Amino acid sequence: MTKVQKTLEQLNELLYNSRERIYGILKVTNTLTLLIALGTLVYSLGFDLEADETTRVFNWLEALIVVFIIDYFIRMIYSFHRWEYIQEKTLESGLVALTLIVFLAYLFGIDLIYFIFLRIGLADYQLFYEFFVSLYILILTVIGLARASQVISTVKVKPATTFIASFILLILLGTFLLMLPAMTTQTGGAPFLVALFTSTSASCVTGLSVVTVASYFTLKGQLVILFLLQLGGIGIVSFATFFATFLSQGVGMKQQAIIQDVLSSENLASAKNMLRQVILLTFLIEAIGAVAVFMSWSPEVVFYSPLTQEEYQAWVQQNAPAQETELLATAGADIQSQNQTLQTDGGEALEVLSVSQEEAQSPPAPEERGVKINNSLANKIFYSVFHSISAFCNAGFSLFPDGLAEQYVEANYTLHLVIAFIIIFGSLGFSTIQDVFSPAKMRERMLMPWKQWNLGTQIAVNMTIFLVVAGTLVYYFLELDHTLAKKNLFEGIVAAFFQSVTTRTAGFNTVSLGISDIAQPTYILMLFLMFVGAASGSTGGGIKTSTFLLLVYSALASIRGQKNVEFRNRTIAADTINRAFSIVAFAIAYNVACIFLLVIVQTDIDIRMLFFEQISAFATVGLSNGITGNLNEYSQLIIVFTMYIGRVGTLTLALALSKKVVSTSYQYPTSYVMVG
């Protein structure tokens, strides 16, 4: 035994008796540090602070980072297997090493952070320093939450209850953050109902909004929405479990059961193994999508940043005289055109009127819509990342004031195709993505070409292709004389394809969806596509494509007199068929009840528009006839609850609230009753 090993053994003997007590103290201090760090971070980001206040806050955050480093070294010393501890805590070890490098460089008179920012051309050192510290604290918070997620396995509640509770917590967290003053351009922050509606819509990846996201929320608010989209799309429990496994923490059976349901996995073991691949593939697809979106922006596209209240008021005061002059000139032009109409023939009168219509259709100034032009590279990258994540999570949120119907974006057909394919990837389902695109599965099929995708993957892919192709063709021919009337063949097909894809779950739109703009049969087609929705285990909503397919095959089996429902040489389990019928029954009953309530509380809006809004919310689609901002408080609350139900699922909620029967080991005599 070497002298070093002997010294380490003696040290371990000295530390052994105090180990449990020290770990207990560290647990308490770590929890308090985490809470203080969270509170300080929220205060620094959620309020508009003066320079000296900001300095004090970030001094606090630096002190908390020091506490974290001390905690790390104490745990390492008491671990008794110190090198293994460093290897297991890869992320934490990396953060500590980075901090020590920066500190040592500072001792030698080198401000490493400033030097790096200066080298890459970022002049605003203070801004990026604050970003660096905030990101550091956020990573520490994620690590702490990942550890805390292990408590899930000790709580005696159903996995379904844990799943729906996680979304409630996410919605409430988002509501709280969006109400902070620095999150909106409005004085005092967003009202509770606006924040609740937006948070629910983002967490449940719907896309409906009672305000214009582009102008109402600041960059911080838009980042919160992006955060809610990502967590809501994959599921907060999925993320917590992923980081727990990434940080070499154990994963309880209850967490695995939740992941199994979220990912539509066949068993617990495959759910655990699938999770890391799914989330890494998700990040990879979103990153590739962001690059593709970035490359697809046409040169004419204009990007925006929200105007603050002060900037908007200054613009109004600056442009008030010009606006008054413009109004007088417009009035004079109208009088002159009327005189010309009396003095000339009809042809000239029509020509004057056509010029007036063109002027009337010119877009308003950006400032009139609460935004300012910001075509910087950083903003273009942010737009690309935001729309990629929004598309993959099938959310439908956009940073343009008019969504993808924005001027120049509406005719950017390459962008439409890119976003449509990102949406399709997100709507296939996590298990399908893993089955089709994971390297292990691809290598396996290359070695064994006869091996097919699993049954769920086949259903998801085939139903997606069928619904997209059929929806595109039907939409195109129905809208030839309506929303597609001014488009050529290529433009019309791309627009029809995009609407067919996005109507099923995403909620983007490139054409007007007003009740008077689209044909009535198209209206019914869109309701059908929204209700069916995306594939099981995906970020999309609706009753799911597999549910719809099983209903069709069950009906065909009844017509043919078959006892079993069969698909692709497989017999579908009776429990699965019963679950499919239950999902549809709950969905129909819930939507009928909500539409009934909406008609009662919102008497000033056409029932067809309310019907469309309700189905869109339930299917977490986000398309609207333009009435979302006109809904009263009661209607907004109904839509909020509908978006939540649509995300967690009516059957999941029923399972969480129901009481399991004591025994099923019996059977009453069989009886037949008349149906139909």
LUMNU-487424 format. One line per field, with one value per residue (C-alpha): residue in three letters; y, z, x; residue number from 0. Coordinates in steps of 0.5 Angstrom, whole numbers, plus 500, padded with zeros to 3 digits. Each point is the difference from the previous one (the first is absolute). Layout:
resn: Ala|...
y: Y|...
z: Z|...
x: X|...
resi: NUM|...
This chain:
resn: Met|Thr|Lys|Val|Gln|Lys|Thr|Leu|Glu|Gln|Leu|Asn|Glu|Leu|Leu|Tyr|Asn|Ser|Arg|Glu|Arg|Ile|Tyr|Gly|Ile|Leu|Lys|Val|Thr|Asn|Thr|Leu|Thr|Leu|Leu|Ile|Ala|Leu|Gly|Thr|Leu|Val|Tyr|Ser|Leu|Gly|Phe|Asp|Leu|Glu|Ala|Asp|Glu|Thr|Thr|Arg|Val|Phe|Asn|Trp|Leu|Glu|Ala|Leu|Ile|Val|Val|Phe|Ile|Ile|Asp|Tyr|Phe|Ile|Arg|Met|Ile|Tyr|Ser|Phe|His|Arg|Trp|Glu|Tyr|Ile|Gln|Glu|Lys|Thr|Leu|Glu|Ser|Gly|Leu|Val|Ala|Leu|Thr|Leu|Ile|Val|Phe|Leu|Ala|Tyr|Leu|Phe|Gly|Ile|Asp|Leu|Ile|Tyr|Phe|Ile|Phe|Leu|Arg|Ile|Gly|Leu|Ala|Asp|Tyr|Gln|Leu|Phe|Tyr|Glu|Phe|Phe|Val|Ser|Leu|Tyr|Ile|Leu|Ile|Leu|Thr|Val|Ile|Gly|Leu|Ala|Arg|Ala|Ser|Gln|Val|Ile|Ser|Thr|Val|Lys|Val|Lys|Pro|Ala|Thr|Thr|Phe|Ile|Ala|Ser|Phe|Ile|Leu|Leu|Ile|Leu|Leu|Gly|Thr|Phe|Leu|Leu|Met|Leu|Pro|Ala|Met|Thr|Thr|Gln|Thr|Gly|Gly|Ala|Pro|Phe|Leu|Val|Ala|Leu|Phe|Thr|Ser|Thr|Ser|Ala|Ser|Cys|Val|Thr|Gly|Leu|Ser|Val|Val|Thr|Val|Ala|Ser|Tyr|Phe|Thr|Leu|Lys|Gly|Gln|Leu|Val|Ile|Leu|Phe|Leu|Leu|Gln|Leu|Gly|Gly|Ile|Gly|Ile|Val|Ser|Phe|Ala|Thr|Phe|Phe|Ala|Thr|Phe|Leu|Ser|Gln|Gly|Val|Gly|Met|Lys|Gln|Gln|Ala|Ile|Ile|Gln|Asp|Val|Leu|Ser|Ser|Glu|Asn|Leu|Ala|Ser|Ala|Lys|Asn|Met|Leu|Arg|Gln|Val|Ile|Leu|Leu|Thr|Phe|Leu|Ile|Glu|Ala|Ile|Gly|Ala|Val|Ala|Val|Phe|Met|Ser|Trp|Ser|Pro|Glu|Val|Val|Phe|Tyr|Ser|Pro|Leu|Thr|Gln|Glu|Glu|Tyr|Gln|Ala|Trp|Val|Gln|Gln|Asn|Ala|Pro|Ala|Gln|Glu|Thr|Glu|Leu|Leu|Ala|Thr|Ala|Gly|Ala|Asp|Ile|Gln|Ser|Gln|Asn|Gln|Thr|Leu|Gln|Thr|Asp|Gly|Gly|Glu|Ala|Leu|Glu|Val|Leu|Ser|Val|Ser|Gln|Glu|Glu|Ala|Gln|Ser|Pro|Pro|Ala|Pro|Glu|Glu|Arg|Gly|Val|Lys|Ile|Asn|Asn|Ser|Leu|Ala|Asn|Lys|Ile|Phe|Tyr|Ser|Val|Phe|His|Ser|Ile|Ser|Ala|Phe|Cys|Asn|Ala|Gly|Phe|Ser|Leu|Phe|Pro|Asp|Gly|Leu|Ala|Glu|Gln|Tyr|Val|Glu|Ala|Asn|Tyr|Thr|Leu|His|Leu|Val|Ile|Ala|Phe|Ile|Ile|Ile|Phe|Gly|Ser|Leu|Gly|Phe|Ser|Thr|Ile|Gln|Asp|Val|Phe|Ser|Pro|Ala|Lys|Met|Arg|Glu|Arg|Met|Leu|Met|Pro|Trp|Lys|Gln|Trp|Asn|Leu|Gly|Thr|Gln|Ile|Ala|Val|Asn|Met|Thr|Ile|Phe|Leu|Val|Val|Ala|Gly|Thr|Leu|Val|Tyr|Tyr|Phe|Leu|Glu|Leu|Asp|His|Thr|Leu|Ala|Lys|Lys|Asn|Leu|Phe|Glu|Gly|Ile|Val|Ala|Ala|Phe|Phe|Gln|Ser|Val|Thr|Thr|Arg|Thr|Ala|Gly|Phe|Asn|Thr|Val|Ser|Leu|Gly|Ile|Ser|Asp|Ile|Ala|Gln|Pro|Thr|Tyr|Ile|Leu|Met|Leu|Phe|Leu|Met|Phe|Val|Gly|Ala|Ala|Ser|Gly|Ser|Thr|Gly|Gly|Gly|Ile|Lys|Thr|Ser|Thr|Phe|Leu|Leu|Leu|Val|Tyr|Ser|Ala|Leu|Ala|Ser|Ile|Arg|Gly|Gln|Lys|Asn|Val|Glu|Phe|Arg|Asn|Arg|Thr|Ile|Ala|Ala|Asp|Thr|Ile|Asn|Arg|Ala|Phe|Ser|Ile|Val|Ala|Phe|Ala|Ile|Ala|Tyr|Asn|Val|Ala|Cys|Ile|Phe|Leu|Leu|Val|Ile|Val|Gln|Thr|Asp|Ile|Asp|Ile|Arg|Met|Leu|Phe|Phe|Glu|Gln|Ile|Ser|Ala|Phe|Ala|Thr|Val|Gly|Leu|Ser|Asn|Gly|Ile|Thr|Gly|Asn|Leu|Asn|Glu|Tyr|Ser|Gln|Leu|Ile|Ile|Val|Phe|Thr|Met|Tyr|Ile|Gly|Arg|Val|Gly|Thr|Leu|Thr|Leu|Ala|Leu|Ala|Leu|Ser|Lys|Lys|Val|Val|Ser|Thr|Ser|Tyr|Gln|Tyr|Pro|Thr|Ser|Tyr|Val|Met|Val|Gly
y: 500|507|506|503|495|499|507|500|494|504|506|495|497|507|503|493|502|507|498|499|506|505|497|502|507|500|498|506|505|498|500|507|502|498|504|506|499|499|506|505|498|501|507|502|497|502|507|506|502|506|499|500|495|495|500|498|495|497|500|496|495|500|498|495|497|500|496|495|499|499|495|496|499|498|495|498|499|496|495|496|498|507|499|496|506|505|495|499|507|502|506|503|498|504|506|500|499|506|505|498|502|506|502|498|504|506|499|501|506|497|501|494|501|507|498|494|505|505|495|498|507|501|507|500|496|502|497|493|500|500|495|495|501|499|494|497|501|497|493|500|500|495|495|502|498|494|497|503|496|493|502|498|493|500|504|495|503|497|501|504|504|502|502|504|504|501|504|504|502|502|504|504|501|503|504|503|501|504|504|503|508|498|495|504|507|502|504|496|493|496|499|493|497|502|497|494|499|501|496|494|501|500|494|496|502|503|506|504|507|506|505|501|496|504|507|498|496|503|495|497|499|496|496|498|498|496|497|498|497|496|497|499|497|494|500|503|493|498|505|499|493|501|505|495|494|505|502|492|501|494|500|497|495|506|504|495|498|508|500|493|504|506|497|494|495|493|498|504|497|503|506|502|498|504|506|503|498|504|506|500|499|506|505|497|501|507|502|498|503|507|499|499|505|505|498|501|507|504|507|504|497|505|498|504|501|503|507|502|505|506|498|500|506|504|497|503|507|500|498|503|506|496|496|506|502|493|500|507|498|494|503|505|495|496|507|501|492|502|506|496|495|505|503|494|493|494|497|506|499|493|502|505|495|495|504|502|493|498|506|497|493|502|498|504|503|495|504|501|492|501|498|502|498|496|496|498|494|498|501|496|494|501|500|494|496|502|498|494|498|502|496|494|500|502|506|505|506|505|507|503|505|496|494|496|504|506|504|496|495|498|499|496|493|497|502|497|494|500|501|495|494|502|500|493|498|502|497|493|499|499|492|501|505|495|494|503|505|497|498|493|498|503|495|494|501|501|493|497|503|496|503|504|506|499|500|507|503|497|503|507|500|497|505|506|499|498|506|505|498|499|507|504|497|502|506|502|499|503|506|501|506|503|500|497|504|505|495|496|492|500|505|497|493|502|504|494|496|504|501|493|499|505|499|494|502|506|506|505|503|503|502|503|496|504|497|504|498|493|495|497|493|502|502|493|497|504|498|493|501|503|495|494|504|497|493|497|502|507|507|501|499|497|493|498|496|493|501|502|494|495|503|499|493|498|503|496|493|501|501|494|496|499|499|503|506|499|504|498|493|502|500|506|499|501|505|504|500|502|505|503|500|504|505|502|500|504|505|501|500|506|504|500|502|506|502|500|505|504|502|501|505|503|502|505|495|496|492|498|504|498|493|501|503|494|495|503|501|493|497|505|503|507|502|506|503|507|500|498|507|501|495|502|498|494|497|501|496|494|501|499|494|497|501|497|494|499|500|495|496|499|492|502|505|495|495|504|502|493|495|493|494|496|493|498|493|498|500|501|496|503|504|503|507|503|506|504
z: 500|498|505|496|500|508|501|496|504|507|497|498|507|503|496|501|506|498|493|501|504|495|494|504|501|493|498|504|497|493|500|503|495|495|502|501|493|497|504|498|493|499|503|496|493|502|502|497|505|500|499|507|502|494|503|507|497|496|506|504|494|500|507|499|495|505|505|494|499|508|500|494|503|507|497|496|506|503|495|501|493|497|493|499|503|495|494|502|501|493|500|507|499|493|504|505|496|496|506|502|494|499|508|499|493|504|506|494|498|494|499|496|499|498|495|497|499|497|495|497|499|506|503|505|505|506|496|499|506|503|495|502|508|499|495|505|506|495|499|507|501|495|504|506|497|497|507|503|494|504|505|495|501|508|499|500|494|494|494|496|506|500|493|500|506|497|494|506|503|493|498|507|500|493|502|506|495|495|505|502|498|495|496|497|496|505|506|506|496|497|504|503|495|494|503|502|493|497|504|499|493|500|505|496|493|498|497|501|503|503|498|495|502|496|503|507|503|500|498|507|500|493|503|505|495|496|507|501|493|501|507|498|493|503|507|506|504|493|501|507|499|494|505|505|496|497|507|502|504|501|497|504|497|500|496|495|500|498|495|497|499|498|494|499|501|501|507|505|498|493|503|504|494|495|504|499|493|499|503|497|493|502|501|494|495|503|499|493|499|503|495|494|502|501|493|497|502|494|499|500|507|506|507|506|507|505|502|507|502|500|493|498|503|497|493|501|502|495|494|503|495|494|501|501|493|497|502|497|494|499|502|494|495|502|498|494|498|501|495|495|500|499|494|496|498|504|497|503|507|501|498|506|505|498|502|507|501|499|505|505|500|501|507|506|503|504|506|499|502|506|497|497|494|503|494|504|500|507|499|493|504|506|495|497|506|503|494|499|507|500|493|503|507|495|504|494|504|496|501|494|501|495|501|494|496|501|494|496|505|497|493|502|498|501|508|500|497|505|506|498|500|507|502|497|504|506|499|498|508|504|499|493|499|505|496|493|501|506|497|504|496|494|500|503|493|496|503|499|495|501|506|500|505|506|499|503|496|493|503|501|494|495|503|500|493|498|504|497|493|500|504|495|494|503|503|493|496|505|501|492|500|507|504|494|495|498|501|494|500|504|505|501|501|505|504|500|502|506|502|500|504|505|501|503|506|499|499|495|495|493|498|503|504|501|500|493|497|500|496|505|498|502|506|502|497|505|506|498|499|507|504|497|501|501|501|507|505|496|502|496|502|498|501|496|494|503|503|494|496|506|499|493|500|506|496|494|505|502|493|498|506|503|507|500|497|496|497|496|502|507|505|504|507|502|506|494|497|506|501|493|501|507|497|495|504|506|494|497|507|502|494|499|508|499|493|504|505|495|497|507|502|493|497|495|496|495|502|494|502|508|497|496|506|505|495|499|507|502|494|502|493|501|494|501|496|503|506|506|502|500|505|507|506|501|493|501|506|496|495|505|503|493|498|507|499|492|502|506|497|502|502|504|504|501|502|505|503|500|506|497|502|505|496|493|501|499|494|500|495|493|497|494|499|494|497|494
x: 500|503|500|495|495|502|498|494|497|502|496|494|500|500|494|496|497|498|498|492|500|503|496|494|503|502|493|496|505|500|492|501|505|496|494|504|503|493|497|506|500|493|501|505|497|493|501|503|505|505|507|502|495|502|507|498|495|506|505|495|499|508|500|495|505|505|495|499|507|502|494|503|507|497|496|506|504|495|498|507|500|502|502|494|496|503|498|493|499|502|496|501|508|500|497|504|506|498|499|507|503|497|502|507|500|498|505|505|497|496|493|498|493|501|506|496|494|504|504|493|498|495|501|494|504|496|494|503|503|493|498|506|498|493|501|505|495|494|504|502|492|499|505|496|493|503|502|493|497|502|494|495|501|499|493|494|496|499|505|494|499|507|500|494|503|506|497|496|506|503|494|500|508|499|494|504|506|496|497|507|500|507|496|495|500|494|501|500|500|494|494|499|495|504|506|496|497|507|504|495|500|507|501|495|503|493|502|494|501|496|505|505|507|504|498|498|505|508|505|500|493|501|506|495|495|505|502|493|499|506|499|492|502|504|497|503|501|504|505|501|501|504|505|499|503|505|503|500|494|496|493|494|495|494|504|501|493|499|505|497|493|503|504|495|505|499|503|504|507|499|497|506|505|496|500|507|500|493|502|507|497|495|505|504|494|498|507|500|493|503|506|495|495|506|502|493|498|499|504|494|498|500|501|498|501|494|499|500|495|505|502|493|498|506|498|493|502|505|495|494|501|501|494|496|503|499|492|499|503|496|494|502|502|493|496|504|499|492|501|503|495|495|504|503|497|500|506|504|496|502|507|500|497|505|506|496|499|507|502|495|503|507|503|500|507|503|499|493|500|504|507|506|504|506|504|506|503|499|492|500|503|495|495|502|501|493|497|503|499|492|500|503|496|493|499|499|502|504|504|497|494|496|503|502|495|505|502|505|500|493|503|507|498|507|499|493|502|506|495|495|505|503|492|500|506|497|493|503|501|506|500|499|506|504|498|501|506|504|507|499|494|503|506|495|496|506|503|493|496|494|498|495|498|496|492|499|505|497|493|503|504|495|494|504|502|492|498|505|499|492|500|504|496|493|502|503|494|495|504|502|495|501|506|504|497|506|505|503|501|506|498|493|503|505|495|495|506|502|493|498|506|499|493|501|504|505|495|504|497|502|493|494|495|494|494|498|507|500|495|495|502|507|498|497|507|504|496|500|508|501|495|504|507|507|503|500|506|501|500|493|493|494|497|506|501|501|493|496|503|498|493|500|503|495|494|502|501|493|497|504|498|507|501|507|503|506|505|506|500|499|494|499|499|493|502|503|494|496|505|499|492|501|505|495|494|503|502|493|497|505|500|492|500|505|497|493|503|504|493|497|506|502|493|503|505|497|499|505|505|500|499|507|503|498|503|506|501|499|504|506|500|499|497|494|495|503|495|505|502|492|499|497|503|495|502|507|500|496|505|506|497|499|507|502|496|502|507|500|494|493|501|506|496|495|505|503|494|497|500|503|495|502|500|498|501|493|495|492|496|500|494|498|497|497|505|499
resi: 0|1|2|3|4|5|6|7|8|9|10|11|12|13|14|15|16|17|18|19|20|21|22|23|24|25|26|27|28|29|30|31|32|33|34|35|36|37|38|39|40|41|42|43|44|45|46|47|48|49|50|51|52|53|54|55|56|57|58|59|60|61|62|63|64|65|66|67|68|69|70|71|72|73|74|75|76|77|78|79|80|81|82|83|84|85|86|87|88|89|90|91|92|93|94|95|96|97|98|99|100|101|102|103|104|105|106|107|108|109|110|111|112|113|114|115|116|117|118|119|120|121|122|123|124|125|126|127|128|129|130|131|132|133|134|135|136|137|138|139|140|141|142|143|144|145|146|147|148|149|150|151|152|153|154|155|156|157|158|159|160|161|162|163|164|165|166|167|168|169|170|171|172|173|174|175|176|177|178|179|180|181|182|183|184|185|186|187|188|189|190|191|192|193|194|195|196|197|198|199|200|201|202|203|204|205|206|207|208|209|210|211|212|213|214|215|216|217|218|219|220|221|222|223|224|225|226|227|228|229|230|231|232|233|234|235|236|237|238|239|240|241|242|243|244|245|246|247|248|249|250|251|252|253|254|255|256|257|258|259|260|261|262|263|264|265|266|267|268|269|270|271|272|273|274|275|276|277|278|279|280|281|282|283|284|285|286|287|288|289|290|291|292|293|294|295|296|297|298|299|300|301|302|303|304|305|306|307|308|309|310|311|312|313|314|315|316|317|318|319|320|321|322|323|324|325|326|327|328|329|330|331|332|333|334|335|336|337|338|339|340|341|342|343|344|345|346|347|348|349|350|351|352|353|354|355|356|357|358|359|360|361|362|363|364|365|366|367|368|369|370|371|372|373|374|375|376|377|378|379|380|381|382|383|384|385|386|387|388|389|390|391|392|393|394|395|396|397|398|399|400|401|402|403|404|405|406|407|408|409|410|411|412|413|414|415|416|417|418|419|420|421|422|423|424|425|426|427|428|429|430|431|432|433|434|435|436|437|438|439|440|441|442|443|444|445|446|447|448|449|450|451|452|453|454|455|456|457|458|459|460|461|462|463|464|465|466|467|468|469|470|471|472|473|474|475|476|477|478|479|480|481|482|483|484|485|486|487|488|489|490|491|492|493|494|495|496|497|498|499|500|501|502|503|504|505|506|507|508|509|510|511|512|513|514|515|516|517|518|519|520|521|522|523|524|525|526|527|528|529|530|531|532|533|534|535|536|537|538|539|540|541|542|543|544|545|546|547|548|549|550|551|552|553|554|555|556|557|558|559|560|561|562|563|564|565|566|567|568|569|570|571|572|573|574|575|576|577|578|579|580|581|582|583|584|585|586|587|588|589|590|591|592|593|594|595|596|597|598|599|600|601|602|603|604|605|606|607|608|609|610|611|612|613|614|615|616|617|618|619|620|621|622|623|624|625|626|627|628|629|630|631|632|633|634|635|636|637|638|639|640|641|642|643|644|645|646|647|648|649|650|651|652|653|654|655|656|657|658|659|660|661|662|663|664|665|666|667|668|669|670|671|672|673|674|675
